[in-house]
């Protein structure tokens, strides 16, 4: 009997369109001799619906968009849970929502309550990885080198803008980067060369998050490592995007025709061994399971600085994460999906041995 694979995509995040691209690629690649596909679309307003798998065939990601039957989000979720996720048989959920309300532990929490196996990080690791401010705190405790940064909260900024600005200029300086704490794909991120740029960058980032990270610019290269696994994770060969952009923003990532991958990155064997080991160390520090992409800065002196951990990296066939695995050990896109599903079942099986009732005593 085939395994029921529920692919959840869309969502309320500003990364909605990126989720559609990821879902389109995954749905096209899944081996349907092994899996019975059940797409679940979450609209921008948070309502759920379950399109017919036959209706979303083709290569146009826009065909994945469907109109939920219910006007109320709670009713729509209940409808999908009742008629889809309650179906009998072996099942697993593949969450493909980048950013808020999908990559941040919220969806994972619901799936934990339902006791359904799901691919990727658990509640805590997903929440930590998406929140750059919190992940930096944990990684610092693990002794992992990071770029100098400060956290700015909206209420702090509104209460004392001159004081916050002075602290950032004194302790971080220019150029610097302003980032929403909990967002991906370089959305809301600004490179700031002076006070005017910093003020503009903070105003822009506060549209997306109430907590920001302001980071000193580190001249050098950006190197990425793909990691997968649960208790015994493994790391890929490192990769690097080759581009001419001073700031690798959203347009550079998704629209620059000159962008190319270098896998393995040209960094030498000793540094390759070191960066793979450091990626695993960071992965374990955040309690990651399933998959993550670990991003580093390599400065001009050859020192590595951890940039961030992405709990749900780009996952189209042309994204760095799957391509790194293909060039590391020959794992194809379809085989990678199956490996990640396997990790989901392993983790779920291990959790079934945990007691949730106090053992009776005589």
N, C-alpha and C positions, 0 to 999 in steps of 0.2 A: 504494500500500500504506500502511496506517495505521502511525503511529509507536506502538511499545509504550511505555506510560507506567506505570512502576512507582511506586506511591504508598506510601511507607513511613511508618507511624504507630504510635502507642502508646508503647512503650519503658519503660525502667526509671526514668525521671524521675518526680518528684512531680507533674509537669505532665502526667501520662498522660491524664487526662480532657480537658484542654484540647486535647491532640493529637487526640483522638477527634473533638471538635467541629470542629477545623480540617479533618481528613480528610473528615468527613461533607460539609462544604460544598464542598470541592474536588471530590470524587468526583461530586457532584450537578451541578457546574457545567461540567465538562470536556466539550468538544465531541466526542462519540463518533463523529462522521463523520470526524474527523481522528486520534483517538487510540483505541488498544485498551487498556483499563484492566486493570492487574494490581495489586490491593491486596496489600500485605505488612504483616501485623500482627506487632508485637513485643510479647510479653507482659511483665507486670511483672517476671518473673524472668529476662528476657533471651532467652527462646526465641522463634524465628521461625516463622511459618506463612504460607501463601498462601491466604486464603479465596477462594472462587469469587466473582467480581464480581457474579454474579446473586443471590447469597445475602445481599448487604449492601445491597440496594436499600431505599429508604424513607428516612424522615427521622429515625429513632431512632439516635443515635450508638452506643447499646449493641449494635446489630446488627453493628457493626464488630469486636467482640470475638470471637475464635475460639480454639479449643483446639489448641495445637501437637501434632503427632503424636509428636514425640520427647521423651523425658525429659531429654535432654542438650542444652544450648544449642548446643554446637559441631555436633552432628549435625543439629539443626534448621536452623542457618544453612547448612550444607552442602547440605541437602535443597533449600532455597529457591534457592541459587545454582545447583545442578545442574538443577533442573526449571523455574525461572522466569527468572532473570537470564541464563542461558546460551542462551535462545531466540534463533534467528537473526532478522535484520532490524534496522531502525533502532529504537533504544531510548534512553530517558532515565529517570533516577530523580528523583523529587520527594520529598526528605526532609521530613517534617512532624512530626518529633519535637522538641518544645520542651524545652530544658534539657539535663540530663546524658545522655550516651550517644546523642546525636543532633544536638544543636545545638553541641556543643563540639569538633568536629573528629574525633571517633572514627569515626563513621559515614562521614564524608567521606574519612578515610584508607583505609577499606576500599574505597570506590568508586574512589579513585585507584589502588589496587592492581589493581582489576579493569579499569581503563581504560574505565569507563563514564561517559558524560556525566551530570551531575547538576545540579539547580537549587540556586542559592544559593552561599554563601561557601565558600572552600576551607579546607583544614586549619588553616592559621595564622590567618587572619582569623576563622574560626569560634571557635577556641580563645581568641583574644584578646578578642573581643567578649563572650563569655560570662563570662570572668574579669574582674570589675570592677576588681580590684586591678591586674592587668597592663595592662588597657586604659587605666587612668588614667595609668600610667607612660608609655606610648607617646604618649598624647594630650598629656601635659605636655611631653614632648620636642618635640612639634609646635607648642608655644606656644599651646595652646588652653586658655582659662580654665575652671577647674573649682572646685567647692566644696571647702573645706578638709576633709581626711579623714586618717584613719590606718588602717593595716592591722594586724589582730591575728590571730596564728596560735594554734592550739589549744595547742601545746606551750609557747609563750611565756606564754599566759594561765595554764596549769596550773602553770608554774614560778614565776611571780611575779604573781599576781592583784592584790595591793595596788599594786605598782609600775605595772602596766599601767593600772589604774583611775585612779591619780593622774595619769598622763600624759594619758589621755583627758580627764579633767576639766579639767586645766590648758590643754591645747592645742586641744580641740574644744569642751568645755562643753556646756551644756544650753540648749534641747532639741537632741537629736541623733537620728540614725537608725543602727540596727545592721542590716547586711545580710550574708547569706551571699555570698561573693565570686562564686560560680558558680551562680546560680539566677535564675529570672524570675518573672513574675506576682505579684510582691510577697510570695511565700511566704517565711516565716521572717524577714520584716522587721518591726522594731519602732520606734515613735517613743518616745523616752525623755526624760522631763522631769526626772528626778532620779537619784540613785545607785541607788535600789532598782529603778527602771525599767531602768537600764542593765545592772545585774546580771542581771535577768530576761531582757532582750533578748539579751544575749550567750549565756546558757544555752540559750535557744530556738534562736538561729541556729546554734550549734555542733552541733545535732542534724542540720543539713542540710549543713554544710560545715566543713572544718578551717581555713579561712581566711575572715576576716570583714573588712568595710569599715565603719568607724564614721565617720559624716559629719555635719558641722555642718548644722543646719537653716537653709535660706535662704528667708525669707518672700518670696512672689511667686507667679508663675504657671508652669505647666508647658506648654511648647509642643513639638509634635512635627513632624518632617518625614520624609516617605517618600522614599527614594532607591532607584534601580535602575540597573543597567548595569554594564559591565566597565571598559574603558579610558576611556570617555567617559560617566560616570554623569550622571544628571539627577535633579533634586530637585523634589518636589511643592510645592504651596502648603502653608504650615504649618497645623496643626490644633491644637485644644485641647479637652479634656474639661471641661465645665462641671459642677461639683458643689459640694456644701456640706461635704464631709468634710475635716477638718484633715489626715488621713492617708489617701491614696488606696490603701487596702489591697486584698487579694484580693476581699473581699466587695463593696467599693465598685466595683471594676472589672467584676465579673461578675454582681452581683445587685441593684445599686441601680437601681430603676425610674426615679429622677429624673435619672439620668445622661444627658447629651446631648452631642453633638459640635458644635463651632463650627468650620466649615471654609469659607472660610479664617478663621484666627484673627484677631481684631480687634486688630491691632498696628501698623497703618500701613504704607504702601508702602515707605519706606526701611528699616524694620526687617525687613520681609518679604524684601527683596532680600538683606539682610545675613545673615539666619538661613539662607536657602537656600544661600548661598555657604559659610557656616560648616559646614553639614551635609555638603556635598560635600568640604570640606577634611578633616573628621573621618573621613569614609568612606574617603578615599584614605589617610589616615594609618594606618588599621588594615589597609589592603590589601583592603578589602571588594570583593566581586564579586557580581553577581546582584541582591541586595536587602538592605536593612537599614532600620530606622527609627531616626532620630537624635533623642534627647530632650534638651530644654534647660530650664533654669530662666531665667526673666526676672524680675530683681529690681525693687524699687520705684524704683530709679534708672534703669531701662532698660538695665541691663547683662545680657548673656547669659552663662550658665554652662552648659557641656555636662554633662548628667547621665549619660547612658549611650547606647551603641549596641546595638540589639537586632538580632542577625543573622537571627533568624527571628521576626518580630513576629506578633502575633495576625493570623489570616488568614481569619476567617469573613467572610461578606458584610457583617456589621455592625461589623467591626473597623476601627480607625482607618486602618491602612495601605491597604487597597483603596479605602476611601471617599475618602481624600485624593486618590488618583489619579483616581477618577471625577469629583471636583469640580475637579480641576486641568485635565484635558484630555479628559474624557469617556470614559476607558478603562473598559470594563466589567470585571466580575470575570473572566469567561471569557477576555476579551482579555488581561487582565493575566497570567493563568496562561500563555498562549501566548507573551507577550513574555518572561517569565522563562525559559521553556523554550528560547526562541531564544537568550538569553544563555548558557544552559548549553551548547548546541551550538557557539556561537561560541568559547567558552573552550576547549572540548574540542578543536576543530579547531586552534586556535592552539597548543595543547600538543603536537600530533602532530609539529610541526617541531623539537622539542627533541631533541637527541642524548643517548643514554644509553650510548653506547659511544665509547671514545677513537678518534679518527680515525687510521687507520694512516699511518705515515710511511715513506718510502723509506730 
